[in-house]
Amino acid sequence: MDEYFNDYEFDNLNFYRENHGKQLYYNWGGEVWWIESPGKPQEKLFSIIGMNATKVFIKPHPEYGEAGHRINREICLFCDSSTQEVLDYWRPREEVKEVPVVHIANRMVQGFVSPKKIVIPQNSGYVKKVIIFFVGLIPHRLHGVQNYLG
């Protein structure tokens, strides 16, 4: 994206209005990192790639007047961080046993999308979004079960 000479404002509801009822497809990717404990360096675990098929709508909303709504099917594949090949098995370190990889394939994900405006300041070429999940804090029935720890 070229640099903007003026501030550029993106309103996500305009996207939902313009594409109301349309079937859309998009892909995404990134890296998954972790920190073993505070003070230790970040380590790259693997890469991820994904694709969504989604249908978007604009709907009335009691708080915002109107909001976006989407219905998705999505897939997320875990890949080798060096070769980008899709992983069937994964080993974080040599001393750890190799484990099978279970990719994510969600048949249907749907939800409300609150109105958001994003401003890209003048003379900026891009917007970067970093999402940090504190996995140790997410309740899960396998959390802490030794068979599932590396």
C-alpha positions as a printed Julia matrix, in Angstrom:
150×3 Matrix{Float64}:
   0.0     0.0    0.0
   1.35    3.41  -0.91
   1.75    6.06   1.72
  -1.26    8.28   2.31
  -0.8    12.03   2.04
  -3.89   12.6    4.2
  -5.34   10.61   7.08
  -7.39    7.68   5.75
 -10.42    6.53   7.76
 -11.82    3.03   7.37
 -15.3     2.31   8.77
 -15.93   -1.43   9.0
 -19.7    -0.96   8.74
 -19.23    0.54   5.28
 -17.68   -2.79   4.31
 -20.75   -4.64   5.64
 -23.12   -2.22   3.88
 -21.32   -2.53   0.53
 -21.11   -6.33   0.74
 -24.46   -7.07   2.43
 -25.58  -10.6    1.53
 -22.47  -11.39  -0.54
 -20.35  -14.53  -0.31
 -16.71  -13.49   0.22
 -13.43  -15.37   0.49
 -10.2   -14.3    2.15
  -6.97  -15.78   3.42
  -4.64  -14.89   6.25
  -1.46  -16.06   7.9
   1.09  -15.4   10.57
   3.45  -16.85  13.13
   2.76  -18.37  16.53
   5.33  -17.5   19.2
   5.62  -18.33  22.87
   7.61  -17.4   25.95
   8.35  -20.29  28.3
   8.51  -18.02  31.33
   9.02  -14.32  32.09
  12.51  -13.15  31.2
  13.11  -15.92  28.63
  13.29  -15.08  24.92
  10.39  -15.51  22.51
  10.5   -18.66  20.4
   8.72  -19.16  17.1
   6.68  -22.37  17.29
   5.17  -22.61  13.81
   3.4   -20.63  11.11
  -0.31  -20.61  10.43
  -2.26  -20.08   7.23
  -5.99  -19.96   6.9
  -8.93  -19.25   4.67
 -12.48  -18.13   5.35
 -15.6   -18.33   3.25
 -18.0   -15.82   4.74
 -21.33  -14.18   4.11
 -21.77  -10.71   5.59
 -24.88   -8.76   6.54
 -25.77   -5.45   8.1
 -28.45   -5.84  10.8
 -30.28   -3.63  13.29
 -28.63   -3.55  16.71
 -30.19   -2.23  19.96
 -27.03   -0.48  21.19
 -25.37    0.73  17.95
 -28.37    1.2   15.66
 -26.8    -1.2   13.18
 -23.94   -3.66  13.25
 -22.26   -6.21  11.05
 -23.08   -9.9   11.17
 -21.12  -12.69   9.53
 -21.43  -16.41   8.94
 -18.08  -18.14   8.3
 -16.59  -21.45   7.44
 -12.9   -21.44   8.18
  -9.79  -23.56   8.05
  -6.46  -22.99   9.79
  -3.39  -25.05   8.94
  -0.27  -25.28  11.08
   2.93  -25.05   9.0
   6.66  -25.45   9.42
   7.99  -21.96  10.17
  10.98  -22.41   7.82
   9.52  -24.27   4.82
   5.84  -23.3    5.2
   4.91  -26.95   4.54
   1.72  -28.12   6.23
   2.59  -30.13   9.34
   1.24  -33.62  10.06
   3.47  -33.97  13.12
   5.24  -31.36  15.23
   8.15  -31.36  17.67
   8.95  -28.05  19.38
  12.42  -29.18  20.47
  14.62  -32.23  19.85
  14.25  -33.52  23.41
  10.43  -33.48  23.19
   8.34  -36.28  21.7
   6.78  -35.62  18.28
   3.0   -35.17  18.43
   0.3   -35.29  15.72
  -1.06  -31.94  14.56
  -4.8   -31.32  14.56
  -5.66  -28.55  12.12
  -8.7   -26.33  12.66
 -11.72  -26.69  10.39
 -14.77  -24.89  11.74
 -17.95  -25.77   9.93
 -19.78  -22.65  10.98
 -18.74  -19.61  12.95
 -21.08  -16.68  13.19
 -21.27  -13.52  15.13
 -21.92   -9.87  15.59
 -19.3    -7.31  14.56
 -19.37   -4.03  16.48
 -18.8    -0.79  14.58
 -15.14    0.24  14.41
 -13.31    3.06  12.71
  -9.62    2.77  11.94
  -7.57    5.82  11.02
  -4.36    5.32   9.06
  -2.29    8.45   9.73
  -0.88   10.4    6.81
   2.52    9.22   5.57
   1.89    5.73   6.97
   2.02    2.82   4.57
   0.25    0.08   6.52
  -1.57   -1.02   9.61
  -0.18   -3.93  11.6
  -2.24   -5.93  14.06
  -0.68   -8.17  16.67
  -2.93  -10.49  18.64
  -1.58  -11.88  21.9
  -3.32  -14.81  23.59
  -2.34  -15.84  27.09
  -2.98  -19.54  26.54
  -2.16  -20.48  30.12
  -5.06  -18.33  31.27
  -7.67  -19.78  28.9
  -9.79  -22.41  30.69
  -9.68  -25.7   28.79
 -10.33  -29.25  29.92
  -6.84  -30.34  28.78
  -5.05  -27.41  30.43
  -2.42  -28.8   32.78
  -2.86  -32.45  31.73
   0.7   -33.78  31.5
   0.05  -35.89  28.36
  -0.63  -32.68  26.43
   2.36  -30.69  27.64
   5.63  -30.47  25.71
